[in-house]
Amino acid sequence: MSPPTDDITSVIFSPKDDHLLATSWHKSVSLWEVHGTSVPNSRYVQQGPALCSCFSSDGQYVFSGGGDKVVYMAPLSHFHH
């Protein structure tokens, strides 16, 4: 899995562990382990540009939104296959 191929629109650190979440104009929401590799551990793709993201206060869920005017929610376990 490669890094996003378009501009990054947001970056946020998890409040509970060593994860970093990034969104991009390329419609992707990518999760990295901060002390891991330079490529994302996992990602999901939205229908429109992904413009913002956040973690739930307990760090167990990821939320994102963007150009398609939809808010997405995914459990952190979705990223760990």
Secondary structure as GFF3:
##gff-version 3
##sequence-region A 1 81
A	DSSP	beta_strand	8	13	.	.	.	ID=ss1
A	DSSP	beta_strand	19	24	.	.	.	ID=ss2
A	DSSP	beta_strand	28	33	.	.	.	ID=ss3
A	DSSP	beta_strand	42	45	.	.	.	ID=ss4
A	DSSP	beta_strand	50	55	.	.	.	ID=ss5
A	DSSP	beta_strand	61	66	.	.	.	ID=ss6
A	DSSP	beta_strand	71	75	.	.	.	ID=ss7
A	DSSP	three_ten_helix	76	79	.	.	.	ID=ss8
###
